[in-house]
């Protein structure tokens, strides 16, 4: 079964999606041809992190030959030192684990939460300050965003303005990753909340980015999930979908940049 429905995206398989890919390639903003041969749909319901990791590790030639989702999930050393597939089956995989899987295989990887620490810490400080002025206004502050919103004197619109997502962070790193090079040097793995993109799935999801389309300011996501499709999303929409709190990971979603050590 697969989805066919209208939404804020352009499906890669459609004529318009293919045209956007050709234009991105002509502009030197695509790593699709390097990544696509190693892209596979996930087999495990909650194994999107394994499937995405296998894709980028293989495309970047970090591993000895191609690896697939099952190779990573079945790696006993990886399971004991980094993340267990049994835990992934129950809880899914936080994006931070994709970073750690890449590091395990000798790659350089960096996790970028979409919610900047400056904004997050500012809200935390403000919420605490307001609580100190009125100790009865809120209970013990745990998550700064949730706690800030519990304060009656906080304006929800003001909180939203402070916590505005940063599309430029995503855009700049994406363009660097997919820029036309003689060989693939970097790859981006993205983590977003599906419902924010109207995908009718109330869950977080990990997939692989493969191109940037400048005229529409869009990101091409090769979607690992079994019933969704690879598609173009606007950078603004994707940033909003990343700008969501993952309670299991106790952090915001975002993206990971993976590169082979020694690349300049």
C-alpha positions in Angstrom: 0.0 0.0 0.0 1.2 3.5 -0.7 -0.1 7.0 -0.4 -1.5 9.1 -3.2 -2.8 12.4 -1.9 -2.4 16.1 -2.2 -0.1 18.0 0.1 2.6 20.6 0.3 5.1 18.8 -1.8 6.0 17.6 -5.3 6.5 13.9 -5.7 9.8 13.0 -7.3 8.2 10.4 -9.5 5.9 13.0 -11.1 6.8 15.0 -14.2 7.3 18.2 -12.2 9.4 16.4 -9.7 11.7 15.0 -12.4 12.0 18.4 -14.0 13.0 19.9 -10.7 15.7 17.2 -10.3 17.0 17.9 -13.8 17.2 21.6 -13.0 18.9 20.9 -9.7 21.5 18.7 -11.4 22.1 21.4 -14.1 22.6 24.0 -11.4 25.1 21.7 -9.6 22.9 21.2 -6.6 22.3 17.5 -6.6 23.9 14.4 -5.2 21.0 12.2 -6.3 23.0 10.2 -8.8 25.6 9.3 -6.1 23.0 8.5 -3.4 20.1 6.8 -5.3 22.0 3.6 -6.2 22.3 2.9 -2.4 18.8 4.0 -1.4 16.4 1.4 -0.2 13.1 1.5 1.6 13.2 0.4 5.2 12.1 -3.1 6.1 11.6 -2.7 9.8 8.7 -0.5 10.8 10.9 1.7 13.0 14.2 1.2 11.2 14.4 4.4 9.2 17.6 5.4 11.0 19.3 2.1 10.0 18.1 2.4 6.4 19.2 6.1 6.1 22.6 5.3 7.7 23.2 2.4 5.4 22.4 4.6 2.4 24.8 7.4 3.3 27.6 5.2 4.6 27.5 3.2 1.3 27.2 6.3 -0.9 30.2 7.9 0.8 32.2 4.7 0.5 32.9 4.7 4.2 32.1 1.0 4.6 33.9 -1.8 2.7 31.3 -2.3 0.1 27.6 -1.6 0.3 25.8 -2.1 3.6 22.0 -2.3 4.1 19.6 -1.9 6.9 19.8 -5.5 7.9 23.6 -5.4 8.1 23.5 -2.6 10.6 20.7 -4.0 12.6 22.4 -7.3 12.7 25.8 -5.9 13.8 26.3 -7.2 17.3 29.1 -4.8 18.2 27.1 -1.8 16.9 24.1 -3.0 18.9 26.1 -3.2 22.1 28.2 -0.1 21.7 25.8 2.3 20.0 22.2 1.3 19.7 20.2 -1.9 19.9 17.7 -2.9 17.2 15.5 -4.2 20.0 15.3 -0.7 21.4 14.8 0.7 17.9 11.8 -1.7 17.4 10.1 -0.3 20.5 11.3 3.4 20.6 12.5 4.1 17.1 15.9 5.7 16.7 16.8 9.3 17.7 18.7 11.2 15.1 21.7 11.5 17.4 22.2 7.7 16.9 22.7 8.2 13.2 25.6 10.5 14.1 27.0 7.8 16.4 26.5 5.0 13.9 28.5 7.1 11.3 31.2 7.7 13.9 31.3 4.0 14.8 32.3 3.3 11.1 35.0 5.9 11.1 33.1 8.8 9.5 32.9 12.4 10.7 29.3 13.3 11.6 27.7 16.3 13.2 24.1 16.6 14.6 22.4 19.9 14.1 19.2 20.3 16.1 16.9 22.7 14.3 16.1 24.5 17.5 19.1 26.6 18.3 20.5 26.4 21.8 20.5 30.2 22.1 16.8 30.5 21.6 16.1 27.5 23.8 18.3 28.7 26.6 16.8 32.2 26.4 13.3 30.8 26.8 14.5 28.7 29.8 16.1 31.8 31.4 13.0 33.9 30.8 10.7 31.2 32.2 12.8 30.9 35.3 13.0 34.6 35.8 9.2 34.9 35.5 8.8 32.0 37.9 11.1 33.6 40.5 8.9 36.7 40.3 5.8 34.6 40.8 6.7 31.2 42.3 3.2 30.0 42.2 2.8 30.5 38.5 4.5 27.2 37.4 5.7 23.9 38.6 9.3 22.8 38.4 10.7 23.6 34.9 11.8 20.6 32.9 11.6 21.2 29.2 12.0 25.0 28.7 9.5 25.2 25.9 6.8 23.2 27.6 7.5 25.0 30.9 7.5 28.4 29.3 4.1 27.8 27.8 2.7 26.9 31.2 3.4 30.3 32.5 0.1 32.3 32.3 2.0 35.6 31.7 3.8 34.2 28.7 2.2 35.2 25.3 2.0 32.1 23.1 2.6 34.4 20.0 5.7 35.8 21.7 7.1 32.3 22.5 6.5 31.3 18.8 8.3 34.4 17.6 11.3 33.6 19.8 11.3 30.0 18.8 11.1 30.6 15.0 12.8 27.9 13.1 15.9 28.7 11.1 15.5 27.6 7.5 18.8 29.2 6.6 20.7 26.7 8.7 19.1 23.9 6.7 19.5 25.6 3.4 23.2 26.5 3.8 24.2 23.0 4.9 22.1 21.3 2.2 23.6 23.4 -0.6 27.1 22.5 0.7 26.3 18.8 0.8 24.8 18.5 -2.6 27.1 20.9 -4.5 28.5 19.5 -7.7 31.9 17.8 -6.9 34.0 15.1 -8.6 33.0 12.7 -5.9 30.5 12.7 -3.0 32.1 14.2 0.1 29.1 14.8 2.4 25.6 13.6 2.9 22.7 14.9 4.9 20.3 12.8 6.9 17.1 14.6 8.0 14.7 14.0 10.9 11.2 15.5 10.8 7.7 15.2 12.2 5.5 13.7 9.5 2.2 15.4 10.5 3.8 18.8 10.2 4.2 18.0 6.5 0.6 16.7 6.3 1.8 13.2 5.8 -0.9 11.8 8.1 1.5 10.0 10.2 1.8 11.2 13.9 5.5 10.2 14.2 9.0 11.4 13.7 10.9 10.0 10.7 14.5 9.9 9.4 15.4 10.0 5.7 18.1 11.1 3.3 18.4 14.5 1.5 19.6 14.4 -2.1 19.2 17.8 -3.8 18.3 21.4 -3.6 16.1 23.3 -6.1 16.9 27.0 -6.0 13.9 28.4 -7.9 11.4 26.9 -5.5 13.8 26.8 -2.5 13.1 23.1 -2.0 14.8 20.0 -0.6 14.6 16.6 -2.1 14.0 13.9 0.5 14.5 10.2 -0.4 11.9 8.8 1.9 12.7 5.4 3.5 9.3 4.7 4.9 7.3 1.9 3.3 4.2 3.8 2.4 5.4 7.3 1.7 7.1 8.7 -1.4 10.3 10.6 -2.1 9.4 14.2 -2.7 10.4 17.8 -2.8 9.4 20.0 0.2 10.0 23.7 0.7 12.9 24.5 2.9 10.5 26.5 5.2 8.1 23.5 5.6 10.9 21.1 6.2 12.5 23.4 8.8 9.2 23.6 10.6 8.9 19.8 10.6 12.4 19.6 12.0 11.6 22.3 14.6 9.7 19.8 16.7 10.6 18.2 20.1 11.4 14.5 20.2 10.4 13.5 23.7 12.1 10.1 23.4 15.4 11.8 22.5 14.8 14.7 24.8 16.0 17.0 22.0 14.7 18.8 18.9 14.8 17.1 15.5 17.1 18.4 12.8 19.7 16.9 10.5 23.1 15.1 10.6 26.0 15.8 8.2 28.1 12.8 7.5 31.4 12.9 5.7 34.4 10.7 5.1 37.4 11.6 7.2 40.1 13.5 5.3 37.7 15.2 2.9 38.3 18.9 2.3 
